[in-house]
Amino acid sequence: MRRLEIVYFICLLFCFKSISLLGQNIIPHPNKLINKGGFLDLGKKVNIVQREASEEASLLKGYLLEDFNIVSQEKKKGQFKSITLKVEKNKENELGEEGYLLDVNDNGIVISAAARAGVFYGVQTLRQLIKRNDNSLTISIPRVYVEDRPRFKWRAFMLDEGRYFKGGKVVKKMLDEMALLKMNTFHWHLTEDQGWRIEIKKYPKLTEIGSKRDSTQIGSWPTGWKSNEFDGKPHSGYYTQEEIKDIIKYASARHITIIPEIEMPGHSTAAIAAYPWLGTDRTPQNVPVAFGGPMAVQKVLNVTDPKVRSFLHDVLDEVMALFPSKIIHIGGDEVKYDVWRNSSKVMSYMEEQGFPSPAALQVWFTNSISNYLASKGRRMMGWNEIMGKKLDAGADEKDHLVEDNLAPNTVVHVWKGDLNLAVQAAENGYDIVNSYYAHTYFDYDYKTIPLKKVYDFNPVPKGLDSKYHNKILGMGCQMWSEWVPDEEILGRQVFPRIAAAAEVGWTDSSSKNYEVFTKGLPYFFQRWDRLGITYYNPKKMTSNAN
């Protein structure tokens, strides 16, 4: 009899754990969720009580009205159910800056956190918990207790607007979806070979010339780079500094930091088209219309010229004046070393300075930019080519002879190559953001990177000793836009894969469950239908939009 009681007790524990994990389908899934049973009827009106969370209370009022037609008022006491938002700084050791507690009981809802960001993320969980009953006359929320905090502090989505300008309305829509998914970093790729998208007042031609091209190569992934078709339509667009300030303010209210990316020394043809003296041959150049094939043009900055380096300092000064982020991304990927090798001035400089390879020149240049940013209180970030390592099997070893080390305060953004290089970088003290392309590149089709492959990504590379795990800041997912000319295609490529990426960044591996994750998607499908956002439905194998 005693043995039966023990077995029964173990079964109860297993069932309780299953209920606590599977009872509510929230994305990203909370790391601790207890379903207490029953529901709280919210009614059509609620009181909002806040302590040091006035901005979050204001956003909550908007969410309740827009999503559920619930009218709310800020009152400490009232005849309606209350939602209490409060910052309790003494909970920082327990919850960190982004964790939160959420308790739904018979008296109302309480969200508490050590900082405003945690309160905000508790509100995002609340939005997914609220249910409209079948008759649509009453609105209820399950009685649950949630204790939650993120696995990683860097949870990013990158939008490439260098290839195709999308505009502030689209960016704000993306920021809204990121916020609901508890993503906290918007990586904004603003300059490319095919377009310069940020106003720099000291160099107006960057946008007068660099933001425009006469036509655009047409194609789709993965064959588009070989396409000989062009649309024949001019494409242009850029953000004024005032528009950028507005978007930064919008993101900040949603606890999203914007990391600007200004590409250097490669992917800089649009800048060189505006100011030909930036390039190695100083010859006039149109903004490229092709992304690949024989018509593709990829110029490289002449970093041996002090005037070019002064130009970059000037650009970065204006970028830093706009963006409060502590980190500035400088790209650094896919530099065409042949351009430097074909320049007698660059080769002479390399010989004078004793640089054994183009990669050594790039590391020297990158460190100079890192030092400049550090002098302004910022940190440099770049794709992992900035380390000077050979990432492609077919690359020439001679191009990657490097004696100097990358500046120690650099954030290395891993996207390709042997992941053992990422392990070595972490062991050598570098902070890492892991965006390994095979799991995080949303320009790839769903056959190549299906939803589950995104979900299964682990940003901590295999073989990394646990004592270095804190060097992995987190992960990012990327929307490269060569073949994404409009918002409809953008939506289909991003949604719902961004939801899987969000759970990778937030939820502990032990709390992840792909089947549970997919059960949370209908909430988002209904939301995206209502908002007219195109998305890809893995079950229907089709795209959907209003």
C-alpha positions in Angstrom: 0.0 0.0 0.0 2.8 2.4 0.9 4.5 1.7 -2.5 1.2 2.5 -4.3 1.0 5.8 -2.4 4.5 6.7 -3.5 3.8 5.9 -7.1 0.6 7.9 -7.0 2.4 10.9 -5.5 5.1 10.7 -8.2 2.4 10.6 -10.9 0.7 13.6 -9.3 4.0 15.5 -9.4 4.5 14.6 -13.0 1.0 15.7 -13.9 1.5 18.9 -12.0 4.7 19.6 -13.8 3.1 18.9 -17.1 0.2 21.2 -16.3 2.5 23.9 -15.2 4.5 23.7 -18.4 1.8 22.9 -20.9 -1.3 24.6 -19.5 -0.7 27.9 -21.2 0.8 28.4 -24.6 2.9 31.6 -24.4 5.8 32.5 -26.7 8.5 32.7 -25.5 7.5 30.1 -22.9 8.0 31.2 -19.3 10.7 29.4 -17.4 8.3 28.7 -14.5 4.5 28.7 -14.9 2.1 27.2 -12.4 -1.5 26.8 -13.4 -3.6 27.3 -10.3 -6.9 26.3 -11.9 -9.9 28.4 -12.7 -10.2 31.8 -14.3 -10.4 35.5 -13.3 -13.2 37.4 -15.1 -11.8 40.7 -16.0 -14.9 42.4 -17.3 -15.0 45.2 -19.7 -13.3 47.7 -17.4 -10.2 47.5 -15.2 -8.2 49.6 -12.8 -4.4 49.9 -13.4 -2.3 50.6 -10.4 1.4 51.4 -11.0 4.4 52.1 -8.9 7.4 53.5 -10.9 6.0 52.0 -14.1 3.9 54.8 -15.6 5.1 54.3 -19.2 4.4 50.6 -19.0 0.9 51.4 -17.5 0.3 53.7 -20.4 1.3 51.0 -23.0 -0.9 48.5 -21.1 -3.9 50.7 -21.4 -3.4 50.9 -25.2 -2.9 47.1 -25.5 -6.1 46.4 -23.5 -8.2 48.7 -25.6 -6.7 47.7 -29.0 -6.5 44.0 -28.4 -9.6 43.3 -26.2 -11.7 46.5 -26.2 -11.1 46.8 -22.4 -11.3 50.3 -21.0 -8.8 50.9 -18.2 -8.2 53.7 -15.8 -5.4 54.5 -13.4 -6.9 54.4 -9.9 -5.7 52.8 -6.7 -9.1 51.7 -5.7 -12.3 51.1 -7.8 -15.2 48.9 -8.4 -13.4 47.0 -11.2 -10.7 44.3 -11.1 -7.2 45.7 -10.8 -3.9 45.1 -12.7 -1.0 46.2 -10.5 2.4 47.0 -12.0 5.2 47.7 -9.6 9.0 48.0 -9.6 10.6 46.5 -6.5 14.4 47.1 -6.8 15.1 44.6 -4.0 14.2 41.8 -6.4 17.2 42.4 -8.7 19.2 39.4 -7.4 16.2 37.2 -7.9 15.0 38.5 -11.3 17.7 40.5 -12.9 16.8 43.6 -14.9 14.4 41.8 -17.3 12.8 39.1 -15.1 9.3 39.5 -13.6 6.7 37.8 -11.4 3.1 37.6 -12.5 0.3 36.4 -10.2 -3.4 36.1 -11.2 -5.7 35.6 -8.2 -9.3 36.2 -7.3 -8.5 39.9 -6.5 -6.8 40.8 -9.7 -3.4 40.7 -11.4 0.0 41.7 -10.0 3.1 42.1 -12.1 6.3 42.9 -10.2 9.9 43.3 -11.3 13.2 44.8 -10.2 13.2 47.2 -13.2 10.7 48.7 -15.7 11.9 46.3 -18.4 10.7 43.3 -16.3 7.3 44.9 -15.8 7.1 45.4 -19.5 7.8 41.8 -20.2 5.3 40.7 -17.6 2.7 42.8 -19.5 3.6 41.0 -22.8 2.9 37.6 -21.1 -0.4 39.0 -19.7 -1.4 39.9 -23.3 -1.1 36.3 -24.4 -2.9 35.0 -21.3 -6.1 37.1 -21.7 -8.8 35.1 -23.4 -12.0 36.3 -25.0 -14.8 33.9 -24.2 -16.8 32.3 -27.0 -19.7 34.7 -26.6 -17.3 37.6 -26.8 -19.2 39.3 -23.9 -16.8 38.4 -21.2 -13.0 38.4 -21.0 -11.1 36.1 -18.6 -7.6 35.1 -17.7 -6.4 31.8 -16.2 -5.3 31.9 -12.6 -1.6 31.3 -12.9 1.7 32.2 -11.2 4.7 33.0 -13.4 8.3 33.5 -12.4 10.4 34.3 -15.4 13.6 35.8 -16.6 15.6 35.5 -19.9 18.3 33.0 -20.7 20.3 35.6 -22.7 20.6 39.4 -22.4 21.0 39.9 -26.2 17.9 38.8 -28.2 18.1 40.5 -31.6 16.4 40.9 -34.9 18.3 42.4 -37.8 16.7 44.2 -40.7 18.7 45.0 -43.8 17.5 48.2 -45.3 20.6 48.9 -47.4 19.3 46.7 -50.2 15.7 47.8 -50.0 14.4 50.8 -48.0 11.3 49.9 -46.0 10.5 53.1 -44.1 9.5 54.0 -40.5 6.0 52.5 -40.6 7.3 49.1 -41.3 10.1 49.4 -38.8 7.7 50.4 -36.0 5.5 47.4 -36.9 8.5 45.1 -36.6 9.4 46.7 -33.2 5.9 46.1 -32.0 6.1 42.4 -32.8 9.6 42.2 -31.3 8.3 43.7 -28.1 5.5 41.2 -27.8 8.1 38.4 -28.2 10.4 40.0 -25.6 13.2 40.7 -28.0 15.3 43.6 -26.8 17.7 44.4 -29.6 17.0 45.8 -33.1 20.1 45.5 -35.3 19.6 48.1 -38.0 21.7 47.5 -41.1 21.7 51.0 -42.6 24.4 51.0 -45.3 25.3 48.7 -48.1 26.8 48.6 -51.6 23.3 49.2 -53.0 22.2 52.0 -50.7 23.0 54.4 -47.9 20.0 55.0 -45.6 21.0 57.4 -42.9 21.4 61.2 -43.1 24.9 62.4 -42.3 24.8 66.2 -42.3 28.5 66.7 -42.9 28.4 64.6 -46.0 25.0 65.2 -47.7 25.9 63.3 -50.9 25.7 60.1 -49.0 22.0 60.4 -49.2 21.7 62.7 -52.3 23.6 60.1 -54.4 24.2 57.0 -52.2 20.5 56.4 -51.4 19.4 56.0 -55.0 19.9 53.5 -57.7 18.5 53.3 -61.2 17.3 49.7 -61.2 17.4 46.5 -59.2 18.3 42.9 -60.0 15.3 40.6 -59.7 15.4 37.1 -58.3 14.8 34.9 -55.3 17.0 32.9 -52.9 19.2 30.9 -53.7 19.5 31.5 -57.4 18.9 35.3 -57.6 22.6 36.2 -57.6 22.8 34.6 -61.1 19.8 36.5 -62.4 20.1 38.6 -65.5 16.7 40.3 -64.9 16.3 43.9 -63.7 13.2 45.8 -62.9 14.2 49.0 -64.5 12.6 51.0 -61.7 14.5 53.6 -59.6 14.7 52.8 -55.9 15.6 55.3 -53.2 15.0 56.2 -49.6 16.7 57.2 -46.4 16.0 58.3 -42.9 16.5 61.8 -41.8 18.1 62.3 -38.4 14.7 63.4 -37.0 13.0 60.3 -38.3 15.7 58.2 -36.7 15.3 60.0 -33.3 11.6 59.2 -33.5 12.2 55.5 -34.2 14.7 55.3 -31.3 12.2 56.9 -29.0 9.5 54.4 -30.1 11.9 51.5 -29.6 13.1 52.7 -26.2 9.5 52.9 -24.9 9.3 49.2 -25.7 12.7 48.4 -24.0 14.4 47.8 -27.4 17.9 49.0 -28.0 18.7 49.9 -31.6 22.2 48.9 -32.7 23.2 50.8 -35.9 25.4 49.0 -38.5 27.6 51.2 -40.6 29.5 48.9 -43.0 33.3 49.3 -43.3 35.6 48.8 -45.0 33.7 46.5 -47.4 30.0 46.8 -48.6 30.7 50.5 -49.1 30.1 51.1 -52.8 27.2 53.5 -52.2 29.4 55.7 -50.1 32.1 55.6 -52.7 29.6 56.5 -55.4 28.8 59.6 -53.4 32.5 60.4 -52.7 34.8 58.6 -55.1 37.9 59.7 -53.1 36.9 57.1 -50.5 37.8 54.3 -52.8 41.1 52.8 -53.8 41.0 54.0 -57.5 39.0 57.3 -56.8 37.0 56.8 -60.1 33.4 57.8 -60.4 31.0 54.9 -59.6 27.2 54.5 -59.8 25.3 52.9 -56.9 25.2 49.2 -57.9 22.0 47.8 -59.3 23.0 44.1 -58.9 23.5 42.0 -55.8 25.4 39.3 -57.6 26.7 38.2 -61.0 28.8 40.0 -63.5 27.1 43.4 -62.9 27.7 43.3 -59.1 30.2 45.9 -57.9 31.8 45.7 -54.5 34.2 48.5 -53.8 36.3 48.8 -50.7 37.3 51.8 -48.7 40.9 52.9 -48.9 41.6 52.6 -45.1 45.3 53.5 -45.7 44.3 57.1 -46.4 44.0 59.3 -43.3 41.3 61.4 -45.0 39.2 58.3 -45.4 39.6 57.4 -41.7 38.7 61.0 -40.7 35.5 60.6 -42.9 34.6 57.5 -40.9 35.2 59.3 -37.6 32.9 62.1 -38.7 30.2 59.6 -39.7 30.5 57.7 -36.5 30.3 61.0 -34.5 26.9 61.7 -36.0 25.8 58.1 -35.6 26.8 58.2 -31.9 25.0 61.5 -31.4 21.8 59.9 -32.6 22.0 56.4 -31.1 22.4 56.0 -27.3 23.4 52.3 -27.7 26.7 51.5 -26.0 27.6 49.2 -29.0 28.1 50.3 -32.6 28.3 47.7 -35.3 30.8 48.3 -38.1 30.1 45.2 -40.3 33.5 44.2 -41.5 32.3 41.2 -43.4 33.1 40.0 -46.9 35.8 42.5 -47.7 37.1 42.0 -51.3 40.8 41.8 -50.7 41.5 41.7 -54.4 40.5 45.4 -54.5 43.3 46.2 -52.0 45.7 43.9 -53.8 45.1 45.7 -57.1 45.9 49.1 -55.5 49.6 50.0 -55.7 49.0 52.6 -52.9 47.4 50.1 -50.5 50.1 47.5 -51.2 52.9 50.1 -50.7 51.3 51.1 -47.4 51.1 47.4 -46.3 54.8 46.9 -47.1 55.8 50.1 -45.3 53.8 49.1 -42.2 54.9 45.4 -42.3 51.4 44.0 -42.7 51.8 40.4 -44.1 48.2 40.2 -45.5 45.0 42.1 -46.3 43.5 40.5 -43.2 46.3 42.0 -41.1 45.5 45.5 -42.6 41.8 45.0 -41.8 42.6 44.0 -38.2 44.8 47.1 -37.8 42.0 49.3 -39.3 39.3 47.6 -37.2 41.3 48.1 -34.0 41.7 51.8 -34.9 38.0 52.2 -35.2 37.5 50.2 -31.9 39.9 52.6 -30.2 38.1 55.6 -31.6 34.7 54.3 -30.4 36.2 53.5 -27.0 37.5 57.0 -26.6 33.8 58.1 -27.0 32.6 55.6 -24.4 31.3 53.0 -26.9 32.1 49.5 -27.9 32.7 48.1 -31.4 30.9 45.1 -32.8 31.5 43.3 -36.1 30.9 40.2 -38.1 33.5 37.5 -37.2 35.7 38.3 -40.3 37.1 41.1 -38.2 39.2 38.6 -36.3 41.3 38.0 -39.4 40.6 34.3 -39.4 40.1 32.1 -42.5 36.3 31.4 -42.5 35.9 29.9 -46.0 37.5 26.7 -47.0 38.4 28.1 -50.4 40.0 31.3 -49.1 43.8 31.8 -49.6 45.8 31.2 -46.5 48.1 34.0 -47.5 45.3 36.5 -47.2 44.9 35.6 -43.5 48.3 35.9 -42.1 47.7 38.1 -39.0 50.1 38.9 -36.2 48.0 41.4 -34.1 45.0 40.4 -32.0 41.6 42.0 -32.3 40.9 44.8 -29.7 39.9 43.0 -26.5 36.7 45.0 -25.9 35.2 44.0 -29.3 31.9 42.2 -29.5 32.3 39.4 -32.1 29.2 38.7 -34.2 29.5 35.1 -35.4 27.7 34.2 -38.6 29.8 31.6 -40.4 33.0 29.5 -40.3 34.1 26.8 -37.9 32.2 27.3 -34.6 35.4 26.2 -32.9 36.7 29.7 -33.7 33.8 31.1 -31.7 34.8 28.8 -28.8 38.4 30.1 -29.0 37.2 33.7 -29.1 35.1 33.2 -26.0 38.0 31.4 -24.2 40.2 34.4 -25.2 37.8 36.8 -23.4 35.7 38.1 -26.3 32.0 38.7 -25.9 30.0 36.7 -28.6 26.7 37.1 -30.2 25.9 33.9 -32.1 24.0 34.4 -35.3 25.1 31.3 -37.1 23.6 31.5 -40.6 22.3 27.9 -40.8 19.7 28.6 -38.1 19.2 32.4 -38.2 19.1 33.7 -41.8 15.6 34.4 -42.7 16.3 35.2 -46.4 16.7 31.5 -46.8 13.6 29.5 -47.7 11.6 27.4 -45.3 12.8 24.2 -46.8 16.4 25.1 -46.0 15.7 26.7 -42.6 12.3 25.4 -41.4 10.7 26.7 -38.2 12.0 23.8 -36.1 15.6 24.4 -37.2 15.3 27.9 -35.9 13.8 26.7 -32.7 16.5 24.0 -32.2 19.4 26.6 -32.4 21.6 26.7 -29.3 23.6 29.9 -29.2 26.2 28.3 -26.9 28.6 26.4 -29.2 29.4 22.8 -28.5 32.6 22.3 -26.7 32.6 25.6 -24.8 33.4 25.1 -21.2 30.6 26.2 -18.8 32.9 28.8 -17.2 32.9 30.7 -20.5 29.1 30.5 -21.1 28.7 34.0 -19.8 30.7 35.3 -22.8 27.8 34.3 -25.1 25.7 37.4 -24.8 22.9 35.9 -26.9 21.7 35.5 -30.4 20.4 37.4 -33.4 18.2 36.4 -36.4 18.9 38.2 -39.7 16.6 39.4 -42.5 18.9 40.1 -45.4 16.9 41.8 -48.1 18.4 41.2 -51.5 15.3 39.4 -52.6 12.8 41.2 -50.3 11.5 44.2 -52.2 8.2 44.6 -50.3 6.5 44.2 -47.0 4.5 41.2 -48.1 7.7 39.1 -48.8 9.3 40.5 -45.7 6.4 39.2 -43.5 6.4 35.8 -45.1 10.2 35.3 -44.5 10.2 36.7 -40.9 6.9 35.4 -39.4 6.7 33.0 -37.6 10.4 32.2 -37.6 11.1 35.3 -35.4 8.8 33.7 -32.8 11.0 30.6 -32.7 14.1 32.8 -32.4 12.6 34.7 -29.6 12.1 31.5 -27.6 15.7 30.5 -28.3 16.8 33.8 -26.8 14.5 33.9 -23.8 13.6 30.4 -22.6 16.0 28.0 -20.8 16.8 24.8 -22.8 15.2 22.7 -20.1 11.9 24.6 -20.5 11.7 24.4 -24.3 9.2 22.1 -26.0 8.6 22.4 -29.8 5.1 21.0 -29.6 4.1 23.4 -26.9 5.6 26.2 -28.9 3.6 25.4 -32.0 0.4 25.4 -29.9 1.2 29.1 -29.1 1.3 30.1 -32.7 -2.5 30.4 -33.4 -2.5 33.5 -31.1 0.0 35.1 -33.3 -1.7 33.9 -36.5 -4.9 35.5 -35.4 -3.0 38.7 -34.4 -1.2 38.9 -37.7 -4.4 38.3 -39.7 -6.0 41.2 -37.8 -3.0 43.5 -38.5 -2.7 42.5 -42.1 0.8 41.0 -41.6 1.8 38.4 -44.1 3.2 35.2 -42.6 4.0 31.6 -43.4 1.9 28.9 -41.9 4.0 25.7 -41.5 0.9 23.5 -41.3 -0.9 24.9 -44.4 2.5 25.3 -46.2 1.1 28.6 -47.6 1.4 32.3 -46.8 -1.6 34.1 -45.2 -2.7 37.7 -45.1 -5.8 39.7 -44.7 
